[in-house]
Amino acid sequence: TLQRNLQEPVLWTETFRTPTWTDYLRLNHRLTEADKELDERIILLHKGKHSPRITLSIERPTSAPRKPESSTPFFPRHSTKRPACHRRLNEDT
């Protein structure tokens, strides 16, 4: 996708998405001569002080969290027993 920054309209971001890291590596290491020439032509269009920056990121799905397999609390509220760690801490008193 090609995105324009609305706060700084001279800034554009080009985004490429690949399903896996391996696919990303293949995309960038198997460039044809035509791809390399096009990249060079695009860089010549850049007017900034610094070279274009490449930023790598991982997208995480924002699906709903899974429900616990059991709805029973770890320490049921109706239980009068305390967890073993509390009993050990209280044995000296």
PDB file of N, CA, C and O in Angstrom:
ATOM      1  N   THR A   1       0.841  -1.180   0.000  1.00  0.00           N
ATOM      2  CA  THR A   1       0.000   0.000   0.000  1.00  0.00           C
ATOM      3  C   THR A   1       0.884   1.241   0.000  1.00  0.00           C
ATOM      4  O   THR A   1       2.037   1.192   0.430  1.00  0.00           O
ATOM      5  N   LEU A   2       0.356   2.315  -0.468  1.00  0.00           N
ATOM      6  CA  LEU A   2       1.041   3.603  -0.459  1.00  0.00           C
ATOM      7  C   LEU A   2       0.205   4.549   0.388  1.00  0.00           C
ATOM      8  O   LEU A   2      -0.973   4.771   0.107  1.00  0.00           O
ATOM      9  N   GLN A   3       0.823   5.110   1.434  1.00  0.00           N
ATOM     10  CA  GLN A   3       0.085   5.950   2.377  1.00  0.00           C
ATOM     11  C   GLN A   3       0.749   7.316   2.482  1.00  0.00           C
ATOM     12  O   GLN A   3       1.975   7.423   2.514  1.00  0.00           O
ATOM     13  N   ARG A   4      -0.068   8.348   2.537  1.00  0.00           N
ATOM     14  CA  ARG A   4       0.430   9.715   2.698  1.00  0.00           C
ATOM     15  C   ARG A   4       0.164  10.165   4.129  1.00  0.00           C
ATOM     16  O   ARG A   4      -0.930   9.967   4.656  1.00  0.00           O
ATOM     17  N   ASN A   5       1.157  10.763   4.743  1.00  0.00           N
ATOM     18  CA  ASN A   5       1.031  11.270   6.096  1.00  0.00           C
ATOM     19  C   ASN A   5       0.206  12.553   6.055  1.00  0.00           C
ATOM     20  O   ASN A   5       0.614  13.521   5.414  1.00  0.00           O
ATOM     21  N   LEU A   6      -0.935  12.578   6.721  1.00  0.00           N
ATOM     22  CA  LEU A   6      -1.821  13.746   6.678  1.00  0.00           C
ATOM     23  C   LEU A   6      -1.273  14.930   7.464  1.00  0.00           C
ATOM     24  O   LEU A   6      -1.615  16.077   7.173  1.00  0.00           O
ATOM     25  N   GLN A   7      -0.432  14.665   8.450  1.00  0.00           N
ATOM     26  CA  GLN A   7       0.149  15.762   9.228  1.00  0.00           C
ATOM     27  C   GLN A   7       1.353  16.371   8.513  1.00  0.00           C
ATOM     28  O   GLN A   7       1.636  17.558   8.672  1.00  0.00           O
ATOM     29  N   GLU A   8       2.064  15.559   7.724  1.00  0.00           N
ATOM     30  CA  GLU A   8       3.190  16.038   6.928  1.00  0.00           C
ATOM     31  C   GLU A   8       3.012  15.488   5.514  1.00  0.00           C
ATOM     32  O   GLU A   8       3.579  14.444   5.193  1.00  0.00           O
ATOM     33  N   PRO A   9       2.243  16.160   4.667  1.00  0.00           N
ATOM     34  CA  PRO A   9       1.877  15.640   3.349  1.00  0.00           C
ATOM     35  C   PRO A   9       3.041  15.310   2.410  1.00  0.00           C
ATOM     36  O   PRO A   9       2.845  14.628   1.404  1.00  0.00           O
ATOM     37  N   VAL A  10       4.238  15.783   2.724  1.00  0.00           N
ATOM     38  CA  VAL A  10       5.386  15.439   1.876  1.00  0.00           C
ATOM     39  C   VAL A  10       5.921  14.045   2.196  1.00  0.00           C
ATOM     40  O   VAL A  10       6.748  13.517   1.452  1.00  0.00           O
ATOM     41  N   LEU A  11       5.456  13.440   3.300  1.00  0.00           N
ATOM     42  CA  LEU A  11       5.916  12.112   3.700  1.00  0.00           C
ATOM     43  C   LEU A  11       4.976  11.029   3.189  1.00  0.00           C
ATOM     44  O   LEU A  11       3.760  11.102   3.365  1.00  0.00           O
ATOM     45  N   TRP A  12       5.558  10.042   2.565  1.00  0.00           N
ATOM     46  CA  TRP A  12       4.804   8.900   2.054  1.00  0.00           C
ATOM     47  C   TRP A  12       5.395   7.630   2.635  1.00  0.00           C
ATOM     48  O   TRP A  12       6.598   7.554   2.883  1.00  0.00           O
ATOM     49  N   THR A  13       4.551   6.635   2.851  1.00  0.00           N
ATOM     50  CA  THR A  13       4.997   5.333   3.339  1.00  0.00           C
ATOM     51  C   THR A  13       4.488   4.259   2.390  1.00  0.00           C
ATOM     52  O   THR A  13       3.303   4.202   2.062  1.00  0.00           O
ATOM     53  N   GLU A  14       5.405   3.418   1.960  1.00  0.00           N
ATOM     54  CA  GLU A  14       5.037   2.288   1.117  1.00  0.00           C
ATOM     55  C   GLU A  14       5.155   1.040   1.977  1.00  0.00           C
ATOM     56  O   GLU A  14       6.183   0.816   2.617  1.00  0.00           O
ATOM     57  N   THR A  15       4.116   0.235   1.994  1.00  0.00           N
ATOM     58  CA  THR A  15       4.069  -0.943   2.852  1.00  0.00           C
ATOM     59  C   THR A  15       3.930  -2.208   2.019  1.00  0.00           C
ATOM     60  O   THR A  15       3.100  -2.289   1.114  1.00  0.00           O
ATOM     61  N   PHE A  16       4.759  -3.191   2.346  1.00  0.00           N
ATOM     62  CA  PHE A  16       4.673  -4.510   1.725  1.00  0.00           C
ATOM     63  C   PHE A  16       4.389  -5.515   2.832  1.00  0.00           C
ATOM     64  O   PHE A  16       5.029  -5.480   3.883  1.00  0.00           O
ATOM     65  N   ARG A  17       3.449  -6.393   2.606  1.00  0.00           N
ATOM     66  CA  ARG A  17       3.133  -7.433   3.593  1.00  0.00           C
ATOM     67  C   ARG A  17       3.410  -8.794   2.980  1.00  0.00           C
ATOM     68  O   ARG A  17       3.038  -9.068   1.839  1.00  0.00           O
ATOM     69  N   THR A  18       4.070  -9.642   3.759  1.00  0.00           N
ATOM     70  CA  THR A  18       4.316 -11.022   3.334  1.00  0.00           C
ATOM     71  C   THR A  18       3.828 -11.945   4.444  1.00  0.00           C
ATOM     72  O   THR A  18       3.883 -11.582   5.619  1.00  0.00           O
ATOM     73  N   PRO A  19       3.356 -13.124   4.086  1.00  0.00           N
ATOM     74  CA  PRO A  19       2.806 -14.029   5.100  1.00  0.00           C
ATOM     75  C   PRO A  19       3.841 -14.545   6.095  1.00  0.00           C
ATOM     76  O   PRO A  19       3.512 -14.799   7.253  1.00  0.00           O
ATOM     77  N   THR A  20       5.096 -14.704   5.652  1.00  0.00           N
ATOM     78  CA  THR A  20       6.124 -15.245   6.545  1.00  0.00           C
ATOM     79  C   THR A  20       7.427 -14.475   6.365  1.00  0.00           C
ATOM     80  O   THR A  20       7.615 -13.763   5.379  1.00  0.00           O
ATOM     81  N   TRP A  21       8.319 -14.633   7.333  1.00  0.00           N
ATOM     82  CA  TRP A  21       9.633 -14.007   7.261  1.00  0.00           C
ATOM     83  C   TRP A  21      10.413 -14.559   6.061  1.00  0.00           C
ATOM     84  O   TRP A  21      11.122 -13.814   5.385  1.00  0.00           O
ATOM     85  N   THR A  22      10.284 -15.834   5.804  1.00  0.00           N
ATOM     86  CA  THR A  22      10.958 -16.454   4.660  1.00  0.00           C
ATOM     87  C   THR A  22      10.494 -15.808   3.361  1.00  0.00           C
ATOM     88  O   THR A  22      11.309 -15.538   2.479  1.00  0.00           O
ATOM     89  N   ASP A  23       9.210 -15.562   3.236  1.00  0.00           N
ATOM     90  CA  ASP A  23       8.693 -14.890   2.036  1.00  0.00           C
ATOM     91  C   ASP A  23       9.281 -13.487   1.901  1.00  0.00           C
ATOM     92  O   ASP A  23       9.594 -13.046   0.795  1.00  0.00           O
ATOM     93  N   TYR A  24       9.430 -12.791   3.017  1.00  0.00           N
ATOM     94  CA  TYR A  24      10.035 -11.455   2.990  1.00  0.00           C
ATOM     95  C   TYR A  24      11.471 -11.536   2.477  1.00  0.00           C
ATOM     96  O   TYR A  24      11.884 -10.748   1.625  1.00  0.00           O
ATOM     97  N   LEU A  25      12.223 -12.497   3.007  1.00  0.00           N
ATOM     98  CA  LEU A  25      13.616 -12.650   2.562  1.00  0.00           C
ATOM     99  C   LEU A  25      13.684 -12.970   1.078  1.00  0.00           C
ATOM    100  O   LEU A  25      14.521 -12.422   0.360  1.00  0.00           O
ATOM    101  N   ARG A  26      12.820 -13.846   0.620  1.00  0.00           N
ATOM    102  CA  ARG A  26      12.789 -14.171  -0.813  1.00  0.00           C
ATOM    103  C   ARG A  26      12.474 -12.932  -1.651  1.00  0.00           C
ATOM    104  O   ARG A  26      13.090 -12.706  -2.692  1.00  0.00           O
ATOM    105  N   LEU A  27      11.523 -12.143  -1.193  1.00  0.00           N
ATOM    106  CA  LEU A  27      11.118 -10.942  -1.924  1.00  0.00           C
ATOM    107  C   LEU A  27      12.299  -9.985  -2.113  1.00  0.00           C
ATOM    108  O   LEU A  27      12.442  -9.366  -3.167  1.00  0.00           O
ATOM    109  N   ASN A  28      13.128  -9.871  -1.098  1.00  0.00           N
ATOM    110  CA  ASN A  28      14.223  -8.912  -1.142  1.00  0.00           C
ATOM    111  C   ASN A  28      15.535  -9.451  -1.682  1.00  0.00           C
ATOM    112  O   ASN A  28      16.417  -8.665  -2.028  1.00  0.00           O
ATOM    113  N   HIS A  29      15.690 -10.732  -1.763  1.00  0.00           N
ATOM    114  CA  HIS A  29      16.957 -11.295  -2.229  1.00  0.00           C
ATOM    115  C   HIS A  29      16.874 -11.897  -3.625  1.00  0.00           C
ATOM    116  O   HIS A  29      17.881 -12.361  -4.160  1.00  0.00           O
ATOM    117  N   ARG A  30      15.722 -11.894  -4.202  1.00  0.00           N
ATOM    118  CA  ARG A  30      15.564 -12.439  -5.554  1.00  0.00           C
ATOM    119  C   ARG A  30      15.094 -11.360  -6.522  1.00  0.00           C
ATOM    120  O   ARG A  30      14.189 -11.587  -7.324  1.00  0.00           O
ATOM    121  N   LEU A  31      15.709 -10.193  -6.442  1.00  0.00           N
ATOM    122  CA  LEU A  31      15.320  -9.092  -7.311  1.00  0.00           C
ATOM    123  C   LEU A  31      15.863  -9.317  -8.723  1.00  0.00           C
ATOM    124  O   LEU A  31      17.002  -9.746  -8.904  1.00  0.00           O
ATOM    125  N   THR A  32      15.048  -9.027  -9.691  1.00  0.00           N
ATOM    126  CA  THR A  32      15.501  -9.090 -11.083  1.00  0.00           C
ATOM    127  C   THR A  32      16.287  -7.816 -11.387  1.00  0.00           C
ATOM    128  O   THR A  32      16.259  -6.865 -10.605  1.00  0.00           O
ATOM    129  N   GLU A  33      16.977  -7.797 -12.505  1.00  0.00           N
ATOM    130  CA  GLU A  33      17.698  -6.589 -12.913  1.00  0.00           C
ATOM    131  C   GLU A  33      16.732  -5.430 -13.096  1.00  0.00           C
ATOM    132  O   GLU A  33      17.044  -4.294 -12.741  1.00  0.00           O
ATOM    133  N   ALA A  34      15.565  -5.713 -13.647  1.00  0.00           N
ATOM    134  CA  ALA A  34      14.549  -4.671 -13.831  1.00  0.00           C
ATOM    135  C   ALA A  34      14.110  -4.102 -12.488  1.00  0.00           C
ATOM    136  O   ALA A  34      13.917  -2.893 -12.360  1.00  0.00           O
ATOM    137  N   ASP A  35      13.949  -4.979 -11.468  1.00  0.00           N
ATOM    138  CA  ASP A  35      13.580  -4.514 -10.120  1.00  0.00           C
ATOM    139  C   ASP A  35      14.663  -3.612  -9.548  1.00  0.00           C
ATOM    140  O   ASP A  35      14.365  -2.571  -8.961  1.00  0.00           O
ATOM    141  N   LYS A  36      15.926  -4.011  -9.717  1.00  0.00           N
ATOM    142  CA  LYS A  36      17.045  -3.220  -9.193  1.00  0.00           C
ATOM    143  C   LYS A  36      17.113  -1.856  -9.872  1.00  0.00           C
ATOM    144  O   LYS A  36      17.352  -0.845  -9.211  1.00  0.00           O
ATOM    145  N   GLU A  37      16.907  -1.821 -11.178  1.00  0.00           N
ATOM    146  CA  GLU A  37      16.926  -0.551 -11.916  1.00  0.00           C
ATOM    147  C   GLU A  37      15.782   0.362 -11.462  1.00  0.00           C
ATOM    148  O   GLU A  37      15.960   1.572 -11.316  1.00  0.00           O
ATOM    149  N   LEU A  38      14.619  -0.232 -11.244  1.00  0.00           N
ATOM    150  CA  LEU A  38      13.474   0.552 -10.779  1.00  0.00           C
ATOM    151  C   LEU A  38      13.739   1.125  -9.389  1.00  0.00           C
ATOM    152  O   LEU A  38      13.423   2.285  -9.127  1.00  0.00           O
ATOM    153  N   ASP A  39      14.317   0.321  -8.500  1.00  0.00           N
ATOM    154  CA  ASP A  39      14.673   0.809  -7.160  1.00  0.00           C
ATOM    155  C   ASP A  39      15.613   2.012  -7.258  1.00  0.00           C
ATOM    156  O   ASP A  39      15.445   2.991  -6.531  1.00  0.00           O
ATOM    157  N   GLU A  40      16.594   1.943  -8.145  1.00  0.00           N
ATOM    158  CA  GLU A  40      17.546   3.041  -8.307  1.00  0.00           C
ATOM    159  C   GLU A  40      16.845   4.302  -8.820  1.00  0.00           C
ATOM    160  O   GLU A  40      17.146   5.409  -8.375  1.00  0.00           O
ATOM    161  N   ARG A  41      15.928   4.130  -9.740  1.00  0.00           N
ATOM    162  CA  ARG A  41      15.176   5.276 -10.277  1.00  0.00           C
ATOM    163  C   ARG A  41      14.295   5.914  -9.203  1.00  0.00           C
ATOM    164  O   ARG A  41      14.163   7.136  -9.137  1.00  0.00           O
ATOM    165  N   ILE A  42      13.699   5.073  -8.369  1.00  0.00           N
ATOM    166  CA  ILE A  42      12.831   5.583  -7.291  1.00  0.00           C
ATOM    167  C   ILE A  42      13.665   6.361  -6.278  1.00  0.00           C
ATOM    168  O   ILE A  42      13.238   7.418  -5.813  1.00  0.00           O
ATOM    169  N   ILE A  43      14.840   5.858  -5.933  1.00  0.00           N
ATOM    170  CA  ILE A  43      15.695   6.551  -4.970  1.00  0.00           C
ATOM    171  C   ILE A  43      16.114   7.921  -5.506  1.00  0.00           C
ATOM    172  O   ILE A  43      16.274   8.860  -4.726  1.00  0.00           O
ATOM    173  N   LEU A  44      16.292   8.050  -6.811  1.00  0.00           N
ATOM    174  CA  LEU A  44      16.637   9.346  -7.407  1.00  0.00           C
ATOM    175  C   LEU A  44      15.520  10.378  -7.232  1.00  0.00           C
ATOM    176  O   LEU A  44      15.781  11.580  -7.263  1.00  0.00           O
ATOM    177  N   LEU A  45      14.279   9.916  -7.048  1.00  0.00           N
ATOM    178  CA  LEU A  45      13.150  10.830  -6.831  1.00  0.00           C
ATOM    179  C   LEU A  45      13.131  11.402  -5.414  1.00  0.00           C
ATOM    180  O   LEU A  45      12.470  12.407  -5.152  1.00  0.00           O
ATOM    181  N   HIS A  46      13.855  10.761  -4.508  1.00  0.00           N
ATOM    182  CA  HIS A  46      13.866  11.168  -3.099  1.00  0.00           C
ATOM    183  C   HIS A  46      14.554  12.527  -2.955  1.00  0.00           C
ATOM    184  O   HIS A  46      15.649  12.734  -3.479  1.00  0.00           O
ATOM    185  N   LYS A  47      13.901  13.451  -2.241  1.00  0.00           N
ATOM    186  CA  LYS A  47      14.434  14.801  -2.085  1.00  0.00           C
ATOM    187  C   LYS A  47      14.879  15.109  -0.659  1.00  0.00           C
ATOM    188  O   LYS A  47      15.313  16.227  -0.384  1.00  0.00           O
ATOM    189  N   GLY A  48      14.784  14.161   0.238  1.00  0.00           N
ATOM    190  CA  GLY A  48      15.138  14.403   1.635  1.00  0.00           C
ATOM    191  C   GLY A  48      16.636  14.481   1.856  1.00  0.00           C
ATOM    192  O   GLY A  48      17.428  14.113   0.989  1.00  0.00           O
ATOM    193  N   LYS A  49      17.015  14.969   3.042  1.00  0.00           N
ATOM    194  CA  LYS A  49      18.431  15.068   3.405  1.00  0.00           C
ATOM    195  C   LYS A  49      19.060  13.688   3.607  1.00  0.00           C
ATOM    196  O   LYS A  49      20.233  13.483   3.296  1.00  0.00           O
ATOM    197  N   HIS A  50      18.283  12.760   4.124  1.00  0.00           N
ATOM    198  CA  HIS A  50      18.777  11.428   4.444  1.00  0.00           C
ATOM    199  C   HIS A  50      18.171  10.403   3.495  1.00  0.00           C
ATOM    200  O   HIS A  50      17.137  10.655   2.876  1.00  0.00           O
ATOM    201  N   SER A  51      18.808   9.265   3.387  1.00  0.00           N
ATOM    202  CA  SER A  51      18.287   8.189   2.546  1.00  0.00           C
ATOM    203  C   SER A  51      16.950   7.706   3.093  1.00  0.00           C
ATOM    204  O   SER A  51      16.689   7.826   4.290  1.00  0.00           O
ATOM    205  N   PRO A  52      16.095   7.156   2.216  1.00  0.00           N
ATOM    206  CA  PRO A  52      14.835   6.582   2.711  1.00  0.00           C
ATOM    207  C   PRO A  52      15.137   5.509   3.763  1.00  0.00           C
ATOM    208  O   PRO A  52      16.114   4.768   3.659  1.00  0.00           O
ATOM    209  N   ARG A  53      14.289   5.451   4.752  1.00  0.00           N
ATOM    210  CA  ARG A  53      14.484   4.535   5.871  1.00  0.00           C
ATOM    211  C   ARG A  53      13.591   3.308   5.714  1.00  0.00           C
ATOM    212  O   ARG A  53      12.420   3.420   5.350  1.00  0.00           O
ATOM    213  N   ILE A  54      14.153   2.154   5.989  1.00  0.00           N
ATOM    214  CA  ILE A  54      13.381   0.908   5.978  1.00  0.00           C
ATOM    215  C   ILE A  54      13.093   0.529   7.422  1.00  0.00           C
ATOM    216  O   ILE A  54      14.002   0.457   8.249  1.00  0.00           O
ATOM    217  N   THR A  55      11.829   0.290   7.717  1.00  0.00           N
ATOM    218  CA  THR A  55      11.419  -0.114   9.054  1.00  0.00           C
ATOM    219  C   THR A  55      10.728  -1.463   8.949  1.00  0.00           C
ATOM    220  O   THR A  55       9.779  -1.624   8.182  1.00  0.00           O
ATOM    221  N   LEU A  56      11.201  -2.421   9.714  1.00  0.00           N
ATOM    222  CA  LEU A  56      10.586  -3.746   9.728  1.00  0.00           C
ATOM    223  C   LEU A  56       9.684  -3.856  10.947  1.00  0.00           C
ATOM    224  O   LEU A  56      10.049  -3.417  12.038  1.00  0.00           O
ATOM    225  N   SER A  57       8.518  -4.435  10.765  1.00  0.00           N
ATOM    226  CA  SER A  57       7.613  -4.630  11.893  1.00  0.00           C
ATOM    227  C   SER A  57       6.832  -5.911  11.694  1.00  0.00           C
ATOM    228  O   SER A  57       6.720  -6.436  10.586  1.00  0.00           O
ATOM    229  N   ILE A  58       6.305  -6.387  12.781  1.00  0.00           N
ATOM    230  CA  ILE A  58       5.507  -7.611  12.772  1.00  0.00           C
ATOM    231  C   ILE A  58       4.084  -7.226  13.134  1.00  0.00           C
ATOM    232  O   ILE A  58       3.847  -6.499  14.098  1.00  0.00           O
ATOM    233  N   GLU A  59       3.158  -7.714  12.361  1.00  0.00           N
ATOM    234  CA  GLU A  59       1.753  -7.417  12.616  1.00  0.00           C
ATOM    235  C   GLU A  59       1.165  -8.528  13.477  1.00  0.00           C
ATOM    236  O   GLU A  59       1.350  -9.712  13.195  1.00  0.00           O
ATOM    237  N   ARG A  60       0.465  -8.138  14.514  1.00  0.00           N
ATOM    238  CA  ARG A  60      -0.164  -9.113  15.406  1.00  0.00           C
ATOM    239  C   ARG A  60      -1.671  -9.005  15.248  1.00  0.00           C
ATOM    240  O   ARG A  60      -2.229  -7.911  15.335  1.00  0.00           O
ATOM    241  N   PRO A  61      -2.338 -10.139  15.015  1.00  0.00           N
ATOM    242  CA  PRO A  61      -3.798 -10.094  14.899  1.00  0.00           C
ATOM    243  C   PRO A  61      -4.417  -9.596  16.202  1.00  0.00           C
ATOM    244  O   PRO A  61      -3.898  -9.864  17.286  1.00  0.00           O
ATOM    245  N   THR A  62      -5.507  -8.885  16.092  1.00  0.00           N
ATOM    246  CA  THR A  62      -6.178  -8.355  17.280  1.00  0.00           C
ATOM    247  C   THR A  62      -7.494  -9.082  17.524  1.00  0.00           C
ATOM    248  O   THR A  62      -8.533  -8.459  17.745  1.00  0.00           O
ATOM    249  N   SER A  63      -7.434 -10.392  17.481  1.00  0.00           N
ATOM    250  CA  SER A  63      -8.645 -11.175  17.719  1.00  0.00           C
ATOM    251  C   SER A  63      -8.943 -11.218  19.217  1.00  0.00           C
ATOM    252  O   SER A  63      -8.085 -10.906  20.043  1.00  0.00           O
ATOM    253  N   ALA A  64     -10.141 -11.600  19.545  1.00  0.00           N
ATOM    254  CA  ALA A  64     -10.559 -11.694  20.945  1.00  0.00           C
ATOM    255  C   ALA A  64      -9.758 -12.783  21.650  1.00  0.00           C
ATOM    256  O   ALA A  64      -9.447 -13.810  21.048  1.00  0.00           O
ATOM    257  N   PRO A  65      -9.423 -12.566  22.924  1.00  0.00           N
ATOM    258  CA  PRO A  65      -8.694 -13.601  23.665  1.00  0.00           C
ATOM    259  C   PRO A  65      -9.537 -14.862  23.805  1.00  0.00           C
ATOM    260  O   PRO A  65     -10.766 -14.817  23.853  1.00  0.00           O
ATOM    261  N   ARG A  66      -8.837 -15.979  23.867  1.00  0.00           N
ATOM    262  CA  ARG A  66      -9.544 -17.248  24.035  1.00  0.00           C
ATOM    263  C   ARG A  66     -10.115 -17.359  25.437  1.00  0.00           C
ATOM    264  O   ARG A  66      -9.558 -16.832  26.400  1.00  0.00           O
ATOM    265  N   LYS A  67     -11.235 -18.055  25.531  1.00  0.00           N
ATOM    266  CA  LYS A  67     -11.847 -18.295  26.835  1.00  0.00           C
ATOM    267  C   LYS A  67     -11.051 -19.401  27.531  1.00  0.00           C
ATOM    268  O   LYS A  67     -10.553 -20.312  26.870  1.00  0.00           O
ATOM    269  N   PRO A  68     -10.926 -19.329  28.854  1.00  0.00           N
ATOM    270  CA  PRO A  68     -10.249 -20.409  29.576  1.00  0.00           C
ATOM    271  C   PRO A  68     -11.023 -21.716  29.403  1.00  0.00           C
ATOM    272  O   PRO A  68     -12.244 -21.724  29.253  1.00  0.00           O
ATOM    273  N   GLU A  69     -10.278 -22.809  29.428  1.00  0.00           N
ATOM    274  CA  GLU A  69     -10.927 -24.109  29.244  1.00  0.00           C
ATOM    275  C   GLU A  69     -11.852 -24.443  30.409  1.00  0.00           C
ATOM    276  O   GLU A  69     -12.837 -25.159  30.231  1.00  0.00           O
ATOM    277  N   SER A  70     -11.548 -23.937  31.582  1.00  0.00           N
ATOM    278  CA  SER A  70     -12.381 -24.193  32.747  1.00  0.00           C
ATOM    279  C   SER A  70     -12.789 -22.857  33.360  1.00  0.00           C
ATOM    280  O   SER A  70     -11.975 -21.938  33.455  1.00  0.00           O
ATOM    281  N   SER A  71     -14.035 -22.752  33.770  1.00  0.00           N
ATOM    282  CA  SER A  71     -14.479 -21.518  34.400  1.00  0.00           C
ATOM    283  C   SER A  71     -14.270 -21.554  35.907  1.00  0.00           C
ATOM    284  O   SER A  71     -14.612 -20.592  36.595  1.00  0.00           O
ATOM    285  N   THR A  72     -13.713 -22.645  36.439  1.00  0.00           N
ATOM    286  CA  THR A  72     -13.480 -22.779  37.870  1.00  0.00           C
ATOM    287  C   THR A  72     -12.237 -21.986  38.249  1.00  0.00           C
ATOM    288  O   THR A  72     -11.189 -22.168  37.629  1.00  0.00           O
ATOM    289  N   PRO A  73     -12.322 -21.109  39.252  1.00  0.00           N
ATOM    290  CA  PRO A  73     -11.131 -20.360  39.669  1.00  0.00           C
ATOM    291  C   PRO A  73     -10.048 -21.299  40.189  1.00  0.00           C
ATOM    292  O   PRO A  73     -10.339 -22.404  40.647  1.00  0.00           O
ATOM    293  N   PHE A  74      -8.820 -20.855  40.116  1.00  0.00           N
ATOM    294  CA  PHE A  74      -7.700 -21.677  40.585  1.00  0.00           C
ATOM    295  C   PHE A  74      -7.861 -22.012  42.063  1.00  0.00           C
ATOM    296  O   PHE A  74      -7.647 -23.154  42.471  1.00  0.00           O
ATOM    297  N   PHE A  75      -8.238 -21.014  42.868  1.00  0.00           N
ATOM    298  CA  PHE A  75      -8.541 -21.239  44.280  1.00  0.00           C
ATOM    299  C   PHE A  75     -10.015 -20.911  44.460  1.00  0.00           C
ATOM    300  O   PHE A  75     -10.363 -19.741  44.614  1.00  0.00           O
ATOM    301  N   PRO A  76     -10.883 -21.903  44.445  1.00  0.00           N
ATOM    302  CA  PRO A  76     -12.323 -21.638  44.541  1.00  0.00           C
ATOM    303  C   PRO A  76     -12.647 -20.792  45.774  1.00  0.00           C
ATOM    304  O   PRO A  76     -12.075 -20.998  46.844  1.00  0.00           O
ATOM    305  N   ARG A  77     -13.564 -19.845  45.616  1.00  0.00           N
ATOM    306  CA  ARG A  77     -13.932 -18.948  46.707  1.00  0.00           C
ATOM    307  C   ARG A  77     -14.608 -19.693  47.862  1.00  0.00           C
ATOM    308  O   ARG A  77     -14.507 -19.276  49.016  1.00  0.00           O
ATOM    309  N   HIS A  78     -15.288 -20.779  47.555  1.00  0.00           N
ATOM    310  CA  HIS A  78     -16.001 -21.508  48.611  1.00  0.00           C
ATOM    311  C   HIS A  78     -15.058 -22.393  49.429  1.00  0.00           C
ATOM    312  O   HIS A  78     -15.474 -22.975  50.432  1.00  0.00           O
ATOM    313  N   SER A  79     -13.808 -22.499  49.016  1.00  0.00           N
ATOM    314  CA  SER A  79     -12.862 -23.342  49.730  1.00  0.00           C
ATOM    315  C   SER A  79     -12.374 -22.625  50.987  1.00  0.00           C
ATOM    316  O   SER A  79     -12.104 -21.425  50.960  1.00  0.00           O
ATOM    317  N   THR A  80     -12.261 -23.368  52.085  1.00  0.00           N
ATOM    318  CA  THR A  80     -11.742 -22.784  53.323  1.00  0.00           C
ATOM    319  C   THR A  80     -10.241 -23.007  53.438  1.00  0.00           C
ATOM    320  O   THR A  80      -9.589 -22.425  54.305  1.00  0.00           O
ATOM    321  N   LYS A  81      -9.696 -23.839  52.574  1.00  0.00           N
ATOM    322  CA  LYS A  81      -8.256 -24.096  52.622  1.00  0.00           C
ATOM    323  C   LYS A  81      -7.515 -22.969  51.924  1.00  0.00           C
ATOM    324  O   LYS A  81      -7.973 -22.425  50.919  1.00  0.00           O
ATOM    325  N   ARG A  82      -6.384 -22.640  52.471  1.00  0.00           N
ATOM    326  CA  ARG A  82      -5.529 -21.652  51.818  1.00  0.00           C
ATOM    327  C   ARG A  82      -4.533 -22.386  50.938  1.00  0.00           C
ATOM    328  O   ARG A  82      -4.275 -23.569  51.158  1.00  0.00           O
ATOM    329  N   PRO A  83      -3.977 -21.720  49.962  1.00  0.00           N
ATOM    330  CA  PRO A  83      -2.964 -22.361  49.133  1.00  0.00           C
ATOM    331  C   PRO A  83      -1.779 -22.800  49.988  1.00  0.00           C
ATOM    332  O   PRO A  83      -1.493 -22.202  51.025  1.00  0.00           O
ATOM    333  N   ALA A  84      -1.102 -23.840  49.546  1.00  0.00           N
ATOM    334  CA  ALA A  84       0.006 -24.422  50.301  1.00  0.00           C
ATOM    335  C   ALA A  84       1.078 -23.393  50.636  1.00  0.00           C
ATOM    336  O   ALA A  84       1.642 -23.441  51.729  1.00  0.00           O
ATOM    337  N   CYS A  85       1.368 -22.489  49.756  1.00  0.00           N
ATOM    338  CA  CYS A  85       2.407 -21.492  50.035  1.00  0.00           C
ATOM    339  C   CYS A  85       2.041 -20.630  51.235  1.00  0.00           C
ATOM    340  O   CYS A  85       2.923 -20.243  52.002  1.00  0.00           O
ATOM    341  N   HIS A  86       0.760 -20.322  51.415  1.00  0.00           N
ATOM    342  CA  HIS A  86       0.341 -19.533  52.575  1.00  0.00           C
ATOM    343  C   HIS A  86       0.447 -20.354  53.846  1.00  0.00           C
ATOM    344  O   HIS A  86       0.828 -19.822  54.889  1.00  0.00           O
ATOM    345  N   ARG A  87       0.121 -21.632  53.785  1.00  0.00           N
ATOM    346  CA  ARG A  87       0.217 -22.473  54.971  1.00  0.00           C
ATOM    347  C   ARG A  87       1.664 -22.558  55.433  1.00  0.00           C
ATOM    348  O   ARG A  87       1.939 -22.480  56.631  1.00  0.00           O
ATOM    349  N   ARG A  88       2.603 -22.719  54.483  1.00  0.00           N
ATOM    350  CA  ARG A  88       4.012 -22.810  54.855  1.00  0.00           C
ATOM    351  C   ARG A  88       4.478 -21.503  55.484  1.00  0.00           C
ATOM    352  O   ARG A  88       5.243 -21.528  56.448  1.00  0.00           O
ATOM    353  N   LEU A  89       4.045 -20.384  54.969  1.00  0.00           N
ATOM    354  CA  LEU A  89       4.465 -19.097  55.511  1.00  0.00           C
ATOM    355  C   LEU A  89       3.901 -18.891  56.909  1.00  0.00           C
ATOM    356  O   LEU A  89       4.530 -18.220  57.728  1.00  0.00           O
ATOM    357  N   ASN A  90       2.736 -19.447  57.201  1.00  0.00           N
ATOM    358  CA  ASN A  90       2.076 -19.224  58.472  1.00  0.00           C
ATOM    359  C   ASN A  90       2.386 -20.299  59.507  1.00  0.00           C
ATOM    360  O   ASN A  90       1.899 -20.195  60.633  1.00  0.00           O
ATOM    361  N   GLU A  91       3.172 -21.326  59.186  1.00  0.00           N
ATOM    362  CA  GLU A  91       3.431 -22.408  60.132  1.00  0.00           C
ATOM    363  C   GLU A  91       4.182 -21.933  61.360  1.00  0.00           C
ATOM    364  O   GLU A  91       3.980 -22.484  62.442  1.00  0.00           O
ATOM    365  N   ASP A  92       5.050 -20.921  61.235  1.00  0.00           N
ATOM    366  CA  ASP A  92       5.850 -20.454  62.373  1.00  0.00           C
ATOM    367  C   ASP A  92       5.031 -19.623  63.354  1.00  0.00           C
ATOM    368  O   ASP A  92       5.480 -19.406  64.479  1.00  0.00           O
ATOM    369  N   THR A  93       3.886 -19.167  62.983  1.00  0.00           N
ATOM    370  CA  THR A  93       3.114 -18.308  63.886  1.00  0.00           C
ATOM    371  C   THR A  93       2.139 -19.097  64.703  1.00  0.00           C
ATOM    372  O   THR A  93       1.409 -18.527  65.514  1.00  0.00           O
TER     373      THR A  93
END
